Amino acid sequence: MNIKIPGFTSPAVGLDQPLEILEACHERVKNHCQILQRLSAHLKVAGIDDQAILASKNLLRYFEIAAKNHHEDEENNLFPMLLESMAGSDAVCINEIINVLKEEHIHLERIWQSIKDPLELIASGTIASIDETQILLLATTYEKHINLEENELFPMAKRLLNEEQLKLMSHDMTQRRKH
């Protein structure tokens, strides 16, 4: 079984388009969840090999850096800006959505932590197995999370956030990625 790494190309979107960056990240999250599932199947057939080690290293880097940056982009920029921009009936809806998404971020982090340890072992060349129920839980939780953001939150953000807020978000996202 051949695991393609990174296995995905996304549309080129610059950090000057923060909402588009957040959406593009969703495709990468889905892709990395699929790679995680393929890695689990690969380990059963081929064991620890160069492909498994490389896939594990890339998955660790993605979920430890890019996915965390994405959650921080939302929690430190998007959510507060939306709350600040609330108007009328949007206020209740945005508050509810943001509370659900924050809880899901915590839940996703817990699931990831249960997957991270075996991945670190595999990345170092040590035999380990990844709990397939946790992999599936991560993928399905992300799918639900992404649907809520893309179908509810992002349309509101596109409607409510002004150019100044988007520039500030872009700046903060750029700074976050420099570290």
Number of C-alpha atoms within 10 A of each C-alpha: 11 10 15 12 14 15 11 11 9 9 9 9 14 11 18 16 13 23 21 17 18 20 16 15 17 21 16 19 20 17 17 22 21 16 22 24 16 17 27 18 15 18 19 10 10 13 20 20 16 11 20 23 21 19 24 25 17 18 23 19 12 17 18 15 13 16 17 14 17 20 18 17 21 21 16 15 19 24 22 13 20 23 16 12 18 18 12 7 8 15 14 12 14 21 15 11 15 21 12 13 22 16 11 16 20 12 15 17 19 14 18 18 14 14 20 19 15 18 27 17 16 24 24 14 17 15 14 16 18 20 13 14 9 16 20 16 15 21 22 14 17 20 15 12 18 20 13 16 19 14 10 14 20 18 12 18 19 13 9 18 16 12 9 9 16 20 15 15 23 21 14 17 22 16 10 13 11 6 6
